[in-house]
Amino acid sequence: MGETSRLTARGYRAIWFSVVACLVLVLDQTTKLAVRSVLSVGERREFIPGVLDLLYVRNDGAAFSIGRGAGVVFVAIAALVVVGAFLLVWKQDLPMPLVVSIACVAGGGVGNMIDRLAAGYVTDFLATTFIDFPVFNVADIFVTVGVVASLVGYNIWDSRRQKARG
């Protein structure tokens, strides 16, 4: 027992991935719980005047209500994405900003997956008032921003890796 254990870079990436994904999940589920406890389905309340309202809707589809009623398919896709994201973070020597952006996608995906499994629909509640846009939730924000940041981050990382190889 005289040996000290050292956390590998792979271990640090896995921990960061897990912590960020869990924080996103907690934030998502907490905001959805708060909305469900304060608003009735279809009820709207001004949140940021002229910008954003709270509007509680139940979405049994995916983004923009596409694929209504196909919840099982979306749960399967989300599960595959989360497993794939973790494996990517585990196997590749990715920079930490890329690990964080991938974890945001995973955490948001799990948040919406929990809704689908527990209730058969996703709780959406953020409604823009300055443009006509579908109602969304915190998980949707993290998934969208995480995907964009991951694509940008991956392209930067990969181009640097290609340059280093010669």
Secondary structure as the mmCIF struct_conf table of DSSP 4:
data_model
#
loop_
_struct_conf.conf_type_id
_struct_conf.id
_struct_conf.beg_label_comp_id
_struct_conf.beg_label_asym_id
_struct_conf.beg_label_seq_id
_struct_conf.end_label_comp_id
_struct_conf.end_label_asym_id
_struct_conf.end_label_seq_id
HELX_LH_PP_P HELX_LH_PP_P1 GLU A 3 SER A 5
HELX_RH_AL_P HELX_RH_AL_P1 ALA A 9 VAL A 38
TURN_TY1_P TURN_TY1_P1 VAL A 41 GLY A 42
STRN STRN1 ARG A 44 ILE A 48
TURN_TY1_P TURN_TY1_P2 PRO A 49 VAL A 51
STRN STRN2 LEU A 52 ASN A 59
BEND BEND1 GLY A 61 ALA A 62
HELX_RH_3T_P HELX_RH_3T_P1 ALA A 63 SER A 65
TURN_TY1_P TURN_TY1_P3 ILE A 66 GLY A 69
HELX_RH_AL_P HELX_RH_AL_P2 GLY A 71 LYS A 91
BEND BEND2 GLN A 92 GLN A 92
HELX_RH_AL_P HELX_RH_AL_P3 MET A 96 ALA A 119
BEND BEND3 GLY A 120 TYR A 121
STRN STRN3 VAL A 122 THR A 128
BEND BEND4 THR A 129 ILE A 131
STRN STRN4 PHE A 136 PHE A 136
HELX_RH_AL_P HELX_RH_AL_P4 VAL A 138 ARG A 165
#
